[in-house]
Amino acid sequence: MDTQQNTPVHQHLWNRDFWLLVIADLLVAMGVYMQMVYVETWLKPVGKGDNTLVWVMVGYGVGLFAMGGFCSLLVQKYRRNWVCLQSLIVMTALLAAPALFSPFFKTNAMWAFPVLRFATGAFYGLVQMVLSSTLVIDCCEARQRTGANYATAWFYRLAFSLGPLTALMVMRYADILMASWVSAGMMAAAFILILLVRFPFKSPEDNLPSFSLDRFLLPQAWALFIQLFLVTSVLGLMTSLFLTCSDYFAWLMLGFLLALLAEKFFFGNADMMGDTVAGLLLIGAAVLLMMTEAAAGVLFLAPVLLGLGSGLIGSRFLFSIVNLSEHCQRGTSQSTLFLAWESGLALGIGTGLAINNGMLPEIPRNDDICSLALAGVIVSLGMYLGFTHKWYLRNKRR
């Protein structure tokens, strides 16, 4: 039995174990986003007027919450790293399933893919709650945990562009079945990386409840959850127009990277209001640009602005949600941030596909989607300036 003390002492954050965990986190998120893209391509022949793709995204978004209430029980009753590893085994099977059973998925696509995505969302949510909210925290000192949370969140945020890019490249030079195998391979690689890390043994608590919000949702952060959910819904709406466009995801990744640089050099001393308002204005500018027919703006500047704005807001909200938590609720705050980010994306993409009758538009522009996205930005900005910021200042605990 591993009886070393609960946290490492006097070592740098970016040590071997931390690198293994954040790379594993990146691979897991990339694999899930790859599945989103190749499932869309798989279902394209179903035909216009079918809403299977909408249910695929809705099922994933609902699935994210399916196992969260049992996360605390699982990591207390069993070794937390093994909960993550066994969940990764299931995810490997789920992502490989379309390749292993392609005839079945071709003949039962209408219900098989929504069920597959629901299961993927359920186990991905559990993996993230254990990995980024528990295992990452366990492998670093207390003073390093905010930095660890920040880095981990950026890795799965970057995966939102890297995963679809990888899927589109694989399908360009191979086929959909190979994309399924590659995404499953990423789960297997993440499994191996986590297996290489040693974690301290922690005795379970007594009288564990079967269902708990611990490591799942932070009730006192409800306003920030809704605010971030609205922001990522707008990002999802815009992304629904470009699910098979590699250029979009490449420029979106550039926007994320610019957000990282902006935080370091321009927003390092900014408060929550500065980052959030700037981010919403950048997203609003991107939506307005998308409402025009300027091809250069649609294919280049708009996704850069989307990545820059959402990246700034996502990072700022990470620190803000931590400030709303008690000392022992850091992991719960990170799960709350993750669920707000992912469920907003799922709802936005699903809504965009529903507006387009379950299909991608022939041109990357839809006035209804852009108008709804702009309304979302306006509502989010008004809610933040009129309520959320003042509410946060009254309720923060750190």
Phi, psi and chi 1 to 4 in degrees:
 res  aa     phi    psi   chi1   chi2   chi3   chi4
   1 MET       -  139.6 -180.0 -179.3  -65.3      -
   2 ASP   -80.6  112.1 -173.0   -3.7      -      -
   3 THR  -111.5   18.7   56.9      -      -      -
   4 GLN   -65.9  161.1   63.6 -179.4  -38.7      -
   5 GLN   -65.9  163.9   61.9 -171.1   49.7      -
   6 ASN   -66.8  -31.4  -70.7  -16.4      -      -
   7 THR  -132.9  146.1   55.2      -      -      -
   8 PRO   -67.5  152.7   21.9  -29.2      -      -
   9 VAL  -116.7  134.6  177.4      -      -      -
  10 HIS    55.8   46.3  -56.7  -47.0      -      -
  11 GLN  -128.8  154.6   65.4  179.8   26.1      -
  12 HIS   -68.8  153.7  -63.1  -65.3      -      -
  13 LEU   -61.3  -46.4  172.0   61.9      -      -
  14 TRP   -85.3   61.2  -68.3   93.7      -      -
  15 ASN   -91.6  179.9   55.8   68.3      -      -
  16 ARG   -56.5  -48.0  169.1 -173.2  172.8  -86.3
  17 ASP   -63.7  -41.3  -72.1  -10.3      -      -
  18 PHE   -66.2  -40.6 -173.9   72.4      -      -
  19 TRP   -60.3  -43.3  -90.2  111.7      -      -
  20 LEU   -60.5  -40.8  -68.3  174.8      -      -
  21 LEU   -71.2  -43.3  -69.8  178.8      -      -
  22 VAL   -71.6  -32.6  -65.8      -      -      -
  23 ILE   -68.3  -39.0  -66.8  173.9      -      -
  24 ALA   -61.3  -41.8      -      -      -      -
  25 ASP   -62.0  -42.6 -164.8   17.2      -      -
  26 LEU   -61.1  -44.9  175.4   67.4      -      -
  27 LEU   -64.4  -41.1  -68.8  173.3      -      -
  28 VAL   -62.1  -48.5  171.9      -      -      -
  29 ALA   -64.3  -40.8      -      -      -      -
  30 MET   -61.0  -42.1  -76.0  179.4   63.2      -
  31 GLY   -61.8  -40.0      -      -      -      -
  32 VAL   -66.7  -42.8  171.4      -      -      -
  33 TYR   -70.4  -30.5  -71.0  127.3      -      -
  34 MET   -61.2  -43.4  -77.6 -173.8   69.3      -
  35 GLN   -58.9  -39.9 -173.2 -166.6   60.4      -
  36 MET   -56.4  -40.7  174.1 -174.5   71.0      -
  37 VAL   -77.0  -45.7  172.5      -      -      -
  38 TYR   -74.8  -24.1   69.5   68.4      -      -
  39 VAL   -66.6  -40.1  164.9      -      -      -
  40 GLU   -60.8  -44.2 -174.0  -78.7  -30.4      -
  41 THR   -65.5  -38.9  -56.1      -      -      -
  42 TRP   -61.7  -39.6 -166.1  -56.3      -      -
  43 LEU   -85.3   -8.2  -69.5  172.1      -      -
  44 LYS   -55.9  -39.8 -171.3  176.0  -67.7 -175.1
  45 PRO   -68.2  -10.9  -20.9   33.2      -      -
  46 VAL   -58.1  -36.7  171.2      -      -      -
  47 GLY   114.3  155.7      -      -      -      -
  48 LYS   -65.9  142.0 -171.8  173.1  177.5   62.7
  49 GLY    98.8   -7.8      -      -      -      -
  50 ASP   -96.4  135.4  176.7   77.1      -      -
  51 ASN  -105.5   24.5  -77.1  -43.6      -      -
  52 THR   -58.5  -40.5  -55.5      -      -      -
  53 LEU   -61.1  -35.3  -98.5  179.1      -      -
  54 VAL   -63.7  -46.0  178.6      -      -      -
  55 TRP   -67.6  -28.6  -67.4  112.7      -      -
  56 VAL   -60.2  -45.7  160.4      -      -      -
  57 MET   -74.2  -40.3  -66.8  -50.0  -54.6      -
  58 VAL   -63.9  -42.6  171.5      -      -      -
  59 GLY   -60.2  -41.6      -      -      -      -
  60 TYR   -62.7  -45.6  169.3   75.4      -      -
  61 GLY   -62.8  -40.3      -      -      -      -
  62 VAL   -68.9  -40.2  174.1      -      -      -
  63 GLY   -59.4  -31.1      -      -      -      -
  64 LEU   -54.9  -30.9  -68.8  167.3      -      -
  65 PHE   -95.0   -5.9  -64.6   83.5      -      -
  66 ALA   -64.8  -37.0      -      -      -      -
  67 MET  -111.9    2.2  -60.1 -178.9   70.5      -
  68 GLY   -61.2  -37.9      -      -      -      -
  69 GLY   -66.6  -17.5      -      -      -      -
  70 PHE  -102.1   -0.6  -52.7  102.9      -      -
  71 CYS   -61.4  -45.4 -179.5      -      -      -
  72 SER   -62.2  -43.0 -179.0      -      -      -
  73 LEU   -62.0  -43.5  173.4   67.1      -      -
  74 LEU   -65.4  -45.2  -69.6  171.6      -      -
  75 VAL   -76.9  -18.1  -60.1      -      -      -
  76 GLN   -85.2  -37.7  -68.7  -78.9   -9.4      -
  77 LYS   -80.3  -32.2 -169.5  173.1 -178.1  179.3
  78 TYR  -122.8  166.9  -53.2  102.1      -      -
  79 ARG   -62.3  125.2  -70.4  -67.1  -62.6  -93.6
  80 ARG   -61.5  -36.3   51.8 -163.8   62.9 -164.7
  81 ASN   -67.6  -31.8   55.0  -39.5      -      -
  82 TRP   -74.9  -29.6  -77.8  104.7      -      -
  83 VAL   -60.9  -44.4  173.2      -      -      -
  84 CYS   -65.3  -44.7 -175.5      -      -      -
  85 LEU   -65.1  -42.5  -70.4  169.6      -      -
  86 GLN   -68.3  -33.9  -69.4  175.9   32.1      -
  87 SER   -65.1  -36.1  -61.2      -      -      -
  88 LEU   -67.4  -33.2  -77.9  173.3      -      -
  89 ILE   -62.1  -44.4  -67.9  173.5      -      -
  90 VAL   -63.2  -42.4  176.7      -      -      -
  91 MET   -64.8  -36.7  -71.9 -168.0   67.4      -
  92 THR   -59.4  -43.3  -57.6      -      -      -
  93 ALA   -65.5  -40.7      -      -      -      -
  94 LEU   -64.8  -41.8  -70.1  171.1      -      -
  95 LEU   -75.3  -25.1  -90.5   64.9      -      -
  96 ALA   -86.0  -14.4      -      -      -      -
  97 ALA   -55.9  -44.8      -      -      -      -
  98 PRO   -60.1  -33.1  -25.8   36.4      -      -
  99 ALA   -77.3  -38.4      -      -      -      -
 100 LEU   -70.7  -36.8  -75.1  170.2      -      -
 101 PHE  -124.2   47.8  -52.3  103.8      -      -
 102 SER   -59.7  -38.9   58.1      -      -      -
 103 PRO   -60.9  -39.3  -23.9   35.3      -      -
 104 PHE   -63.4  -45.4  171.1   80.5      -      -
 105 PHE   -69.9  -27.6  -81.5   92.2      -      -
 106 LYS   -70.5  -36.1  -73.4  178.4 -179.7  176.9
 107 THR   -90.4  -15.7   55.9      -      -      -
 108 ASN  -126.1   32.0  -61.5  -82.2      -      -
 109 ALA   -60.3  -32.6      -      -      -      -
 110 MET   -60.2  -34.5  -55.6  -74.2  -73.8      -
 111 TRP  -116.6  -24.3   65.5  -92.1      -      -
 112 ALA   -66.8  -41.7      -      -      -      -
 113 PHE   -72.1  -40.8  -80.3  111.0      -      -
 114 PRO   -58.6  -40.4  -29.1   37.5      -      -
 115 VAL   -66.3  -41.8  171.7      -      -      -
 116 LEU   -60.2  -44.4  177.0   71.3      -      -
 117 ARG   -69.7  -34.8  -74.2  -70.6  -74.3  171.6
 118 PHE   -61.2  -46.9  173.1   84.9      -      -
 119 ALA   -64.2  -39.7      -      -      -      -
 120 THR   -61.4  -44.8  -59.5      -      -      -
 121 GLY   -61.5  -40.2      -      -      -      -
 122 ALA   -63.3  -48.2      -      -      -      -
 123 PHE   -78.6  -29.8  -78.0   94.0      -      -
 124 TYR   -65.4  -42.4  178.5   46.8      -      -
 125 GLY   -58.9  -42.8      -      -      -      -
 126 LEU   -65.5  -43.0 -178.7   59.1      -      -
 127 VAL   -60.3  -45.3  166.5      -      -      -
 128 GLN   -65.9  -39.9  -83.7  -68.2   -6.9      -
 129 MET   -64.0  -35.2  -70.4  173.9 -159.7      -
 130 VAL   -81.9  -43.7  179.6      -      -      -
 131 LEU   -72.2  -63.1  178.4   55.6      -      -
 132 SER   -79.3  -22.4   62.4      -      -      -
 133 SER  -101.5  -10.4  -57.4      -      -      -
 134 THR  -130.7  -58.2  -58.7      -      -      -
 135 LEU   -66.1  -41.5  -61.6 -175.4      -      -
 136 VAL   -62.5  -40.7  166.7      -      -      -
 137 ILE   -66.3  -36.2  -69.1  174.7      -      -
 138 ASP   -66.9  -25.5  -76.2  -12.1      -      -
 139 CYS   -95.6   10.5   79.8      -      -      -
 140 CYS  -138.3  162.6   59.4      -      -      -
 141 GLU   -71.6  161.0  -62.8 -177.7   51.0      -
 142 ALA   -58.4  -39.7      -      -      -      -
 143 ARG   -71.7  -14.1   62.3 -176.1  176.6   83.0
 144 GLN   -99.5   -2.8  -61.9  170.6  -27.4      -
 145 ARG   -70.2  -33.8  -72.7  173.8  179.0  170.4
 146 THR   -65.2  -42.1  -62.9      -      -      -
 147 GLY   -63.4  -38.0      -      -      -      -
 148 ALA   -65.6  -43.3      -      -      -      -
 149 ASN   -62.2  -41.9  -65.4  146.8      -      -
 150 TYR   -60.8  -47.5  176.3   83.2      -      -
 151 ALA   -65.1  -44.5      -      -      -      -
 152 THR   -62.0  -43.1  -53.7      -      -      -
 153 ALA   -61.6  -37.5      -      -      -      -
 154 TRP   -69.2  -32.2  -97.1  112.4      -      -
 155 PHE   -66.2  -45.9  -89.3   83.2      -      -
 156 TYR   -76.7  -18.5   71.8   69.4      -      -
 157 ARG   -71.8  -43.7 -160.1  171.2  -66.6  140.6
 158 LEU   -63.9  -27.9  -72.6  170.3      -      -
 159 ALA   -63.7  -22.5      -      -      -      -
 160 PHE   -64.6  -24.4 -179.2   60.5      -      -
 161 SER  -100.0  -37.8   53.8      -      -      -
 162 LEU   -69.0  -38.5  -73.5  171.3      -      -
 163 GLY   -62.4  -55.5      -      -      -      -
 164 PRO   -59.3  -38.8  -27.9   36.5      -      -
 165 LEU   -58.8  -44.9  -95.0  176.9      -      -
 166 THR   -62.4  -44.7  -56.3      -      -      -
 167 ALA   -61.0  -44.4      -      -      -      -
 168 LEU   -66.5  -37.1  -67.5  169.1      -      -
 169 MET   -67.2  -42.8  -68.2  -61.4  102.4      -
 170 VAL   -63.0  -43.8  171.6      -      -      -
 171 MET   -69.0  -27.2  -71.1 -170.9  -67.5      -
 172 ARG   -68.8  -39.1  177.5  177.4  -62.6  177.0
 173 TYR  -103.1   -9.3  -63.9  105.7      -      -
 174 ALA  -133.6 -114.8      -      -      -      -
 175 ASP  -157.1 -177.4   56.3   17.7      -      -
 176 ILE   -65.2  -39.5  -63.9  175.9      -      -
 177 LEU   -61.6  -38.1  -63.2 -176.2      -      -
 178 MET   -66.8  -36.9 -179.4   56.3   68.1      -
 179 ALA   -61.8  -38.5      -      -      -      -
 180 SER   -63.3  -43.5  176.9      -      -      -
 181 TRP   -65.0  -39.9  -75.1  119.9      -      -
 182 VAL   -65.1  -43.3  170.7      -      -      -
 183 SER   -63.6  -40.0   63.4      -      -      -
 184 ALA   -65.1  -37.0      -      -      -      -
 185 GLY   -62.4  -33.3      -      -      -      -
 186 MET   -65.0  -38.0  -70.9 -177.5  175.5      -
 187 MET   -63.9  -42.5  -61.3  -59.8  116.1      -
 188 ALA   -64.5  -39.7      -      -      -      -
 189 ALA   -65.1  -40.6      -      -      -      -
 190 ALA   -62.1  -39.2      -      -      -      -
 191 PHE   -57.2  -47.6  178.1   93.8      -      -
 192 ILE   -64.5  -42.0  -65.8  170.5      -      -
 193 LEU   -62.3  -43.7  -67.8  176.3      -      -
 194 ILE   -68.9  -33.5  -63.7  173.1      -      -
 195 LEU   -63.5  -25.8 -163.0   61.6      -      -
 196 LEU   -78.9   -9.7  -65.0  173.9      -      -
 197 VAL   -97.5  135.1 -179.3      -      -      -
 198 ARG   -95.0  132.9  -64.9 -177.9   65.0 -158.7
 199 PHE  -118.6  146.8  -63.3   95.7      -      -
 200 PRO   -69.6  147.1   25.7  -34.2      -      -
 201 PHE   -78.3  135.7  172.4   79.0      -      -
 202 LYS  -127.3  128.1  -68.0 -171.1  176.8 -178.0
 203 SER   -68.9  138.9  -59.4      -      -      -
 204 PRO   -70.2  152.8   25.3  -33.9      -      -
 205 GLU   -75.0  160.9  -61.0  175.5    0.6      -
 206 ASP   -85.1  154.8  -63.0  -34.0      -      -
 207 ASN    54.7   54.7  -57.1  -42.6      -      -
 208 LEU   -73.7  128.6  -67.7  171.8      -      -
 209 PRO   -72.3  149.0   26.5  -33.4      -      -
 210 SER   -67.9  -34.2  -61.4      -      -      -
 211 PHE  -127.7  132.3 -174.4   90.8      -      -
 212 SER  -150.7  150.1  172.4      -      -      -
 213 LEU   -82.9   -8.0  -67.5 -179.1      -      -
 214 ASP   -61.7  132.3 -175.4   33.9      -      -
 215 ARG    65.1   14.1  -65.4 -178.6  173.2   87.1
 216 PHE  -123.2  -72.7  177.2   30.6      -      -
 217 LEU  -133.5  141.7  -78.9  172.6      -      -
 218 LEU  -103.0  102.8 -169.1   68.2      -      -
 219 PRO   -58.4  -36.9  -21.7   32.4      -      -
 220 GLN   -73.0   -3.4   61.0  -96.8   33.8      -
 221 ALA  -104.3   21.6      -      -      -      -
 222 TRP   -58.9  -38.6   64.4  -90.0      -      -
 223 ALA   -67.7  -41.2      -      -      -      -
 224 LEU   -69.3  -32.7  -65.7 -170.9      -      -
 225 PHE   -60.2  -50.0 -178.0   97.5      -      -
 226 ILE   -62.7  -40.8  -65.3  173.1      -      -
 227 GLN   -62.9  -47.7 -168.4   79.3   57.7      -
 228 LEU   -68.6  -35.8 -176.7   58.4      -      -
 229 PHE   -58.3  -42.7  179.0   86.1      -      -
 230 LEU   -64.0  -42.6  -75.1  171.9      -      -
 231 VAL   -62.8  -48.2  171.1      -      -      -
 232 THR   -73.4  -22.2   54.3      -      -      -
 233 SER   -63.9  -39.5  -65.9      -      -      -
 234 VAL   -64.1  -44.0  172.9      -      -      -
 235 LEU   -60.2  -40.1  177.1   59.6      -      -
 236 GLY   -65.8  -40.7      -      -      -      -
 237 LEU   -57.9  -46.5  -81.6  168.2      -      -
 238 MET   -66.2  -37.9  -65.6  -66.3   97.5      -
 239 THR   -67.1  -28.8  -58.1      -      -      -
 240 SER   -61.2  -19.8   71.2      -      -      -
 241 LEU   -82.3  -13.1  -60.9  171.3      -      -
 242 PHE  -133.2   28.0  -64.0   91.8      -      -
 243 LEU   -59.9  -24.6  -84.2  179.3      -      -
 244 THR  -115.7   23.9   55.8      -      -      -
 245 CYS  -109.8  106.8  178.7      -      -      -
 246 SER   -66.2  -34.0   57.2      -      -      -
 247 ASP   -60.1  -40.3  -72.1  -14.0      -      -
 248 TYR   -58.1  -48.2  170.8   82.7      -      -
 249 PHE   -71.2  -30.8  -70.9  104.3      -      -
 250 ALA   -65.6  -46.2      -      -      -      -
 251 TRP   -70.5  -32.6  -67.6  120.8      -      -
 252 LEU   -62.2  -41.4 -174.8   69.1      -      -
 253 MET   -62.5  -38.9 -178.8  169.3   59.3      -
 254 LEU   -60.5  -40.5  176.1   60.4      -      -
 255 GLY   -61.3  -41.5      -      -      -      -
 256 PHE   -61.6  -44.0  -75.0  144.4      -      -
 257 LEU   -65.0  -37.5  -64.9  174.1      -      -
 258 LEU   -65.3  -33.9  -71.5  175.8      -      -
 259 ALA   -63.7  -39.6      -      -      -      -
 260 LEU   -60.3  -45.0  -92.3  170.7      -      -
 261 LEU   -67.1  -40.8  -65.6  174.8      -      -
 262 ALA   -62.9  -38.6      -      -      -      -
 263 GLU   -63.1  -35.7  -72.3  170.5   -6.3      -
 264 LYS   -76.7  -42.0 -178.7  174.8  178.8   62.2
 265 PHE  -104.7  -21.8  -63.5  106.2      -      -
 266 PHE  -120.0  -32.5  -60.5  103.8      -      -
 267 PHE  -113.5   17.3  -68.1   94.2      -      -
 268 GLY   -59.7  -37.1      -      -      -      -
 269 ASN  -107.6   11.3  -63.2  -42.3      -      -
 270 ALA   -76.0  156.9      -      -      -      -
 271 ASP   -92.1 -178.6   58.2    9.0      -      -
 272 MET   -60.8  -39.3 -178.7 -174.2  179.2      -
 273 MET   -64.2  -42.4  176.6  174.1  -77.4      -
 274 GLY   -60.7  -48.9      -      -      -      -
 275 ASP   -63.9  -44.8  -78.8    0.8      -      -
 276 THR   -68.1  -47.2  -54.6      -      -      -
 277 VAL   -64.4  -43.5  171.6      -      -      -
 278 ALA   -60.6  -43.0      -      -      -      -
 279 GLY   -62.8  -43.4      -      -      -      -
 280 LEU   -66.0  -38.1  -74.1  169.8      -      -
 281 LEU   -65.8  -38.1  -68.4  177.3      -      -
 282 LEU   -66.2  -42.0  -73.2  167.1      -      -
 283 ILE   -65.1  -41.3  -66.0  172.8      -      -
 284 GLY   -61.2  -40.3      -      -      -      -
 285 ALA   -63.8  -38.6      -      -      -      -
 286 ALA   -63.9  -42.3      -      -      -      -
 287 VAL   -65.1  -43.4  174.3      -      -      -
 288 LEU   -60.9  -39.6  -71.6  172.4      -      -
 289 LEU   -64.1  -38.0 -171.1   59.1      -      -
 290 MET   -68.4  -24.3  -64.3  -86.6  -78.3      -
 291 MET   -76.5  -12.9  -64.7  177.8   76.5      -
 292 THR   -89.5  175.6   70.9      -      -      -
 293 GLU  -108.3   27.4  -62.7 -173.2   20.0      -
 294 ALA   -79.1  104.7      -      -      -      -
 295 ALA   -57.8  -40.8      -      -      -      -
 296 ALA   -63.6  -40.0      -      -      -      -
 297 GLY   -67.9  -38.8      -      -      -      -
 298 VAL   -66.5  -42.6  169.3      -      -      -
 299 LEU   -87.4  -11.7  -64.5  177.1      -      -
 300 PHE  -128.8  -69.3  163.2   60.5      -      -
 301 LEU   -70.5  -39.7 -171.8   54.7      -      -
 302 ALA   -60.0  -50.9      -      -      -      -
 303 PRO   -64.8  -31.2   15.7  -27.6      -      -
 304 VAL   -62.8  -44.6  171.3      -      -      -
 305 LEU   -65.6  -37.5  -66.3  176.3      -      -
 306 LEU   -62.0  -46.5  -76.7  170.9      -      -
 307 GLY   -64.9  -41.3      -      -      -      -
 308 LEU   -64.0  -47.9  177.0   56.0      -      -
 309 GLY   -67.1  -47.4      -      -      -      -
 310 SER   -69.4  -32.1   57.4      -      -      -
 311 GLY   -64.7  -44.0      -      -      -      -
 312 LEU   -60.7  -44.8  -72.2  173.4      -      -
 313 ILE   -68.7  -43.0  -66.3  172.5      -      -
 314 GLY   -59.7  -43.6      -      -      -      -
 315 SER   -67.3  -43.4  -70.7      -      -      -
 316 ARG   -64.2  -39.4  177.4   53.7   60.3 -175.2
 317 PHE   -69.6  -27.0  -87.3   48.9      -      -
 318 LEU   -58.5  -51.0 -179.3  148.5      -      -
 319 PHE   -65.2  -37.2  -62.6  114.6      -      -
 320 SER   -68.2  -40.9  -59.2      -      -      -
 321 ILE   -67.7  -37.4  -68.5  176.7      -      -
 322 VAL   -59.4  -40.5  168.3      -      -      -
 323 ASN   -67.1  -16.5  -71.6  -21.3      -      -
 324 LEU   -90.7   -7.9  -71.4  169.4      -      -
 325 SER   -96.7  158.2   65.4      -      -      -
 326 GLU   -78.2  173.8  -58.3  -70.8   -6.0      -
 327 HIS   -57.8  -39.8  173.8   71.9      -      -
 328 CYS   -90.2   10.6   59.0      -      -      -
 329 GLN  -113.7   17.3  -67.5 -179.2  -47.8      -
 330 ARG   -60.7  -45.8  175.8 -179.0  -71.0  -85.4
 331 GLY   -60.5  -40.2      -      -      -      -
 332 THR   -63.3  -37.8  -49.5      -      -      -
 333 SER   -64.9  -36.8   69.2      -      -      -
 334 GLN   -70.9  -36.9  -62.0  -47.2  -64.6      -
 335 SER   -64.9  -37.9  -64.5      -      -      -
 336 THR   -63.1  -43.9  -57.1      -      -      -
 337 LEU   -61.0  -47.3  178.0   85.4      -      -
 338 PHE   -59.8  -45.4  162.6   75.7      -      -
 339 LEU   -66.5  -38.6  -71.0  170.4      -      -
 340 ALA   -63.9  -43.9      -      -      -      -
 341 TRP   -63.4  -52.1  178.5  -88.9      -      -
 342 GLU   -70.8  -43.4  -75.2  -67.6  -40.0      -
 343 SER   -67.9  -33.9   59.0      -      -      -
 344 GLY   -64.6  -43.9      -      -      -      -
 345 LEU   -60.1  -44.9  -75.0  174.4      -      -
 346 ALA   -62.5  -44.6      -      -      -      -
 347 LEU   -65.2  -42.3  177.9   66.9      -      -
 348 GLY   -63.1  -46.8      -      -      -      -
 349 ILE   -65.9  -43.0  -65.1  173.8      -      -
 350 GLY   -62.0  -41.4      -      -      -      -
 351 THR   -65.4  -42.3  -58.4      -      -      -
 352 GLY   -61.7  -41.3      -      -      -      -
 353 LEU   -66.8  -36.8  -68.1  170.5      -      -
 354 ALA   -64.5  -40.7      -      -      -      -
 355 ILE   -61.5  -36.0  -68.2  173.2      -      -
 356 ASN   -90.1   19.2  -79.9  -50.4      -      -
 357 ASN    62.4   37.9 -147.0   12.8      -      -
 358 GLY    79.6   10.1      -      -      -      -
 359 MET  -133.1  159.4  -64.4  -69.7  -70.6      -
 360 LEU   -75.1  144.9  -66.3 -177.5      -      -
 361 PRO   -69.8  155.8   27.8  -35.6      -      -
 362 GLU   -69.2  -29.4  -65.0 -179.4    0.2      -
 363 ILE  -122.0  148.1   57.8  172.4      -      -
 364 PRO   -75.6   58.2   28.7  -34.6      -      -
 365 ARG  -160.1  133.8  178.8  171.6  173.3  -94.8
 366 ASN  -147.1  117.6 -177.7  -63.6      -      -
 367 ASP   -62.6  -36.7  -69.2  -23.4      -      -
 368 ASP   -65.9  -44.0  -68.3  -25.6      -      -
 369 ILE   -65.4  -45.2  -71.4  177.5      -      -
 370 CYS   -64.4  -39.3  -68.9      -      -      -
 371 SER   -65.2  -41.6  -63.1      -      -      -
 372 LEU   -65.1  -40.3 -177.2   59.1      -      -
 373 ALA   -63.9  -42.1      -      -      -      -
 374 LEU   -63.8  -40.1 -174.7   60.0      -      -
 375 ALA   -62.3  -38.3      -      -      -      -
 376 GLY   -62.9  -39.9      -      -      -      -
 377 VAL   -65.0  -43.7  172.6      -      -      -
 378 ILE   -63.5  -45.3  -65.6  170.9      -      -
 379 VAL   -62.9  -43.1  169.3      -      -      -
 380 SER   -64.2  -42.4 -173.4      -      -      -
 381 LEU   -65.4  -44.0 -176.7   59.7      -      -
 382 GLY   -63.5  -41.6      -      -      -      -
 383 MET   -63.7  -41.1  176.4 -178.6  171.2      -
 384 TYR   -66.7  -48.8 -179.0   76.6      -      -
 385 LEU   -70.5  -34.5  -66.5  175.9      -      -
 386 GLY   -86.6  -23.9      -      -      -      -
 387 PHE  -138.6  -55.5  171.2   73.7      -      -
 388 THR   -61.0  -44.4  -54.0      -      -      -
 389 HIS   -63.9  -44.8 -174.1   69.6      -      -
 390 LYS   -65.7  -39.7  -63.6  175.0 -176.2  177.2
 391 TRP   -61.6  -41.8  174.5   89.5      -      -
 392 TYR   -63.5  -44.8  166.9   73.0      -      -
 393 LEU   -62.6  -31.9  -66.9  177.6      -      -
 394 ARG   -75.9  -29.1  -70.5 -163.9  -52.8  -92.6
 395 ASN  -109.1   -8.1  -69.7  -83.3      -      -
 396 LYS   -66.1  149.1   67.0  176.8 -177.1  176.4
 397 ARG  -117.2    0.4  -54.8 -175.5 -178.2 -166.7
 398 ARG  -129.6      -  -58.6 -168.6 -170.7 -166.3
